[in-house]
Amino acid sequence: MMQPHYFLGLEVDKELATAVSYWLGGTMGNHFKQYVHPLDYHITVAFLGDRNPKQIDGQLADIIGEIPSIKMELTEVDLFGLEKKPRIFWIGLKYNQSLFFLKKEVDKIIAEHGYKIDTRPYTPHITLSKRWISENEFQREKINHLFPFKGHTFSVNELHLYETNIHRSPKYKKIQSWEFTEK
């Protein structure tokens, strides 16, 4: 049996997730091998691997208490992987200084406890689907033209510790949460 993995992330508004999932099914059909369950839509702040991060709880609570709710704004759909056959299809987010501050502070804390920090540039996003399997080429510009959620906003009020179970759907379970301040 595979050991659970953990990550810190921000939950996407449930109504928005449902609407995006509905749009995705109507627009993309069965062109991807895997579609993310709408209750699993999130914005990753940091991957923690298979170590349960109980020892960082107090430090996270301290920094979270200094961060106000974060307003997220959707930009456009994008991809990781080959342009014509993407590995990951996702929604981008407008740059948000509070989110990048949170990421920097979380990375400092987890690095102090021996967690590996992702060295790639931080690209906050919401993953929608994985592994393009259609014989047709992926057409990013056409899909962006059809994307009705550009400019949509929602507020994030908590950072969550998620546990992953690949044999479950939805596969992410919140096991701890830290509330942002009400500024």
Secondary structure by P-SEA (a helix, b strand, c coil): cccbbbbbbbbccaaaaaaaaaaaaacccccccccccccccccccccccccccccaaaaaaaaaaaccbbbbbbccccccccccccccccccccccaaaaaaaaaaaaaaaaaccccccccccccccccccccccccccaaaaaaacccccbbbbbccccbbbbbccccccccccbbbbcccc
